[in-house]
Amino acid sequence: MKLPHALKSGHRRSGRRKPGRGKPGPGKPHRTKEPATASPTASPTASPTASARSATGAPAGTRPRRLRRLLPSWKLVAGLLLGGCAALTGAFAWVYAHVEIPDAHDLARRQATVYYWADGSRMVSVGDVNRQDVRLSQVPDAVRNAVIAAENADFYSDSGVSPQGIARAGLNIVKGEEVQGGSTITQQYVKNTYLSQDQTVTRKVKELFLSLKVSNQRPKEEILEGYLNTSWFGRDAYGVQAAADAYYGVSVEKLNPSQGAVLAAMLKGADTLDPALGTGHHQRAVERWKWILDREVATGSMSAAERAAYRKFPEPKKPVKPTSQAGQTGYLIDIVNKYLRSRGSLTGKELATGGYHIHTTFEKDKVAALSRAVEKVRDESLDPKKRAADRHVQFGAASVRTSDGAIVAVYGGEDAIKHFSNNADTSGVPAASAFKPFVFAAALEPERAKYRAAGREGTAVPAPPSEADAPSGAGAGAGPLAMSLARSLVSSGNAAFVQAGKDVGLKNVRKTAIAAGLRPESMAELEPTFALGTSTPSAVRLAGAYTTFVNAGTRTEPYSVTKVERDGVALDGFDPPERQRVMDESVALEVGRALRQVGVHSQRPTKEEWFNGRIWAGRTGVGDRMRSAWFIGATPELSTSVAMFRTKPDEPRLLPMNGVGGADSERGGVFPPLIWTDYQRTVAPDSFSSVPAAPGVVAPATGPR
């Protein structure tokens, strides 16, 4: 009887052949069958055909055999992996062997940053390297420990590189994102000393191999010394010795552990941590200082008892301007650098590294004229030696080109190397009545919206019964609201503006002021007195905002830079800001017309009758209890603001100015208009065009053009 094929396949034959069995017949070759494993569930009576085929109809055993042929064996995979690792290791070793540590950068030969006047002439060269190398033995252990705890806690035991940090930095570079930290002290030293500051994958690869080589060939003490001497601490200070002098006025040997922690904090970025740069900077610096001291305790370099002794933040001294920035120059550079940083064009570290050519909007003759105008009034009217009220009087002023917002002149204080705060670009002085035009504009806008919604474009707000009732500041056909506010604007009345602020909503007044160009952070609390000018805009911002009324409701952002070059290549992004409409045209013209009358009226004490036909918009402002005095005057060419206030050094509060100039009354309020007039007499062209008519608050479709 023949056995089923499945059973034949399951029969295991020994290596021996029974005599007389399996012998090939004559003329037939001998065949050896492959043993097969029978299915444990195979039935002796199963059909040979069903048992020998899979569910797909293929002969049993064919599919697994085919898959085994397609998949590589584990030996092949392992071989490829080992071969790849060997190749990478060999390539790594080859690159490492051929990398040579280059000569260190000669920072003494690097370029300074040069600033230029608007006419292209050279203003000043700044940014020369401020660095004095010191030996590591001169740096107190406490300062070293603070730096290591903050930047690289396992510095003495690491290989010199942070693979995770490099991988993260490389990924950020590829993604076009900002590179954030992650470098060891060795990597930072290599970057500072041998490489550029470029954020590229190529530079990161070079940094990796150089850091490994430096770490293997140089003592850790030498690396730490080099790092402390080449790192940037802000305030134009390179190296810990220059930083000790810049922040505390001492040599590095005299730094205490608490001061050392402050300097270690600056390594993370003095742009955002220098306490002298603002309240937010100060808060971040204190938080970073506390973290570093706590970190030193955690790493064992400071005891908890010693840490407990440092509870008060060691305030650094105020920054000192280099002598090359004396007079007004330092204030001009301050405005330019703030502008560049605020736009993200250049960081403080990049500016300090140098090599840039920065072309500004400042006009040398106008800067000189504004400075002379302030000095003339100060010297002729104030006598601080004889009158106590004349002491500590300060001025700030800014002049902006009406057509495009270019800042052409500022007066930041008596001398930038003596008076660090820039009075032209610092908020803190209440605008007082100089803020009222924004209340006026906000109050008129709902009437404009009412006529727009009704589809009655070109319809004037109803005039009062008699034109004789119209105040000198209102246009013919102006409505009751415009007339009331115009009258109050000319007469410096407060009640109408408090009521207008209440009616229109102080949030809307705030919105109008910000749209015109005042910074949100300079806005005061929304209390009833907000409409009377408790906000504290800078002179630059107030001058820029007044151009809105001259330009019929359009404005441009004040700017101070026209071009930046490095290595002969111009950087992108320095085209003049575009003009924007921020206010209804007829509203702006109506407010501007009232301001013209105020400006003419304010010039009467100066007896400058020749000027009456030249001013387009002007407004005085005298703060509560005579703590501030302003004048802002705008012409078709220039919008110029002048502020006057009293404050003692190191005391932020404003002092009253009653009696300034020898009178017990509010005579101090006339000084800003005097300064403005003297400046304008010097820089004004011979003739101006006439003021366009503003026949009431009318819809844009038919309003004045």
TAZI-V26569 format. One record per run of one state. SS is the DSSP state (hx for helix, st for strand, lp for the rest). FROM is the first residue (numbers start at 1). TO is the last residue. If there is no record, write none. Layout:
<<SS:FROM:TO> <SS:FROM:TO>>
//
This chain:
<<lp:1:4> <hx:5:10> <lp:11:47> <hx:48:51> <lp:52:52> <st:53:53> <lp:54:58> <st:59:59> <lp:60:61> <hx:62:70> <lp:71:73> <hx:74:98> <lp:99:106> <hx:107:109> <lp:110:112> <st:113:116> <lp:117:121> <st:122:126> <lp:127:129> <st:130:130> <lp:131:135> <hx:136:138> <lp:139:140> <hx:141:151> <lp:152:162> <hx:163:175> <lp:176:184> <hx:185:193> <lp:194:200> <hx:201:217> <lp:218:219> <hx:220:230> <lp:231:231> <st:232:232> <lp:233:236> <st:237:238> <lp:239:239> <hx:240:248> <lp:249:251> <hx:252:254> <lp:255:256> <hx:257:266> <lp:267:269> <hx:270:273> <lp:274:274> <hx:275:277> <lp:278:278> <hx:279:299> <lp:300:303> <hx:304:308> <lp:309:322> <hx:323:325> <lp:326:328> <hx:329:342> <lp:343:347> <hx:348:353> <lp:354:355> <st:356:360> <lp:361:363> <hx:364:381> <lp:382:387> <hx:388:390> <lp:391:392> <st:393:401> <lp:402:405> <st:406:411> <lp:412:431> <hx:432:453> <lp:454:462> <st:463:463> <lp:464:466> <hx:467:469> <lp:470:478> <st:479:479> <hx:480:491> <lp:492:494> <hx:495:504> <lp:505:505> <hx:506:516> <lp:517:519> <hx:520:522> <lp:523:527> <hx:528:532> <lp:533:538> <hx:539:550> <lp:551:553> <st:554:555> <lp:556:558> <st:559:559> <lp:560:560> <st:561:566> <lp:567:568> <st:569:570> <lp:571:579> <st:580:581> <lp:582:584> <hx:585:602> <lp:603:603> <hx:604:606> <lp:607:608> <hx:609:611> <lp:612:616> <st:617:622> <lp:623:623> <hx:624:626> <lp:627:628> <st:629:634> <lp:635:637> <st:638:646> <lp:647:654> <st:655:655> <lp:656:666> <hx:667:683> <lp:684:705>>
//
